[in-house]
Amino acid sequence: MKIILDLPQSAFPSLRRSPAQFATELTLAASVKWYEVGRISQAKAAAIAGLSRAAFIDALREYNVPAIQIDPTDLEHEVAL
């Protein structure tokens, strides 16, 4: 599926990205954020970004997002078992 965004042409030189590079980076950034806030799984985020799970985990590190997302309450429950 393709999504069309209206962006000013002046955005690309300032970002030092071609439109294709921008689209790839935007897709990755959205996938990372959706994973970070718990909207999608790591596997789904990797698939949306077009990356392997290993490559997506590397991208998470670049965005300073923990690869393991667990609620502190859930963690306490897991440790108690």
Order of alpha helices (4+ residues) and beta strands (2+ residues): alpha-alpha-alpha-alpha-alpha
